[in-house]
Amino acid sequence: MRPTVVVFAGGMGTQIISAAVYFSLKKSGRPVFADVSYFEIPERLAVAGNAGQLTHWGWQLDPFGLTREAFETRQGLTKRNAEMLFDGPRKVGLSLEAMSRPDVQSLFKIPDGINDILPEEFHGRFLCMHVRRGDYVNVASHLIADGEFVRLARKFSGLTHHLVVLSDSPIEADFRGALSPFFNTVLFLDKIDAFAAHRIMRSASILICSNSTFSLTAAILNPGSLAIVPKQWYGGGDRQVEEAIHARCSFQIMQNFAGTEASAGNS
């Protein structure tokens, strides 16, 4: 049987996707190997505003007990003698299927409870919102506007009094001001590590994702939550990956602009 090589790259979300596919194929008995050569290059953090510049991430799966040595590699495998599985629509589809299985979910366990991260009043129902910005703005073909996040969060303000906003860049004062009046307690966290952020998203009762594999994997690995994922992830013709995500979704949220600034512009 022709072997498959799962090519690892990117940050925690894409690494989780690659690991889920790797272990799922491994459990099926297929010959599968990992290419982790991406991580031989030292981590390099990009600064938002430098067009085309993207962070080169280091290995981020250690907190799950998954070191680079946990993945079998083999020299000499190329496109000529193996199927190279790079990041893209097919890998995303395979990973979503894999992460729906308890045996794969168990590979990404997190410690019970979040007492060391969130205040006591959050130990129950809370809304978590992941706003992806950071270096992604340098290369993004589609960016979800702050106003979209605000309108969506407001719709859930009657279900919970507590909101956590996670971002990979400083959260603007206007954005903070637009959200704070609708919740009793709002935490804006833009300086925590990836594993802590993933733990929070996976503990939320309602999770609003950005167009990011980071929050997408947290949603899939938090089956008890109500997960809200974007309808559009990419701009232009680079949108095939959306099909795999939409195939696992049901319903859509209708935007009601009555009484908002948007309705004034249309009147």
Buried (B, 14 or more C-beta within 10 A) or exposed (E): EEBBBBBBBBBBBBBBBBBBBBBBBBEEEEBBBBBBEBBEEEEEEBEBEEEEBBBBBBBBBEBBEBEBEBBEEEEEBEEEEBEEBEBEBBBBBBBBBBBBEEEBBEBBEBEEEBEEBBEEEBEEEBBBBBBBBBBBBBEBEEBBEBEEBBBBBBBBBEEBBBBBBBBBBEBBEEBEEBBBEBBEBBBBBBEBEBBBBBBBBBBBBBBBBBBBBBBBBBBBBBEEBBBBBBEEBBEEEEBBBBEBBEEBEEEEEEEEEEEBEEEEEEE
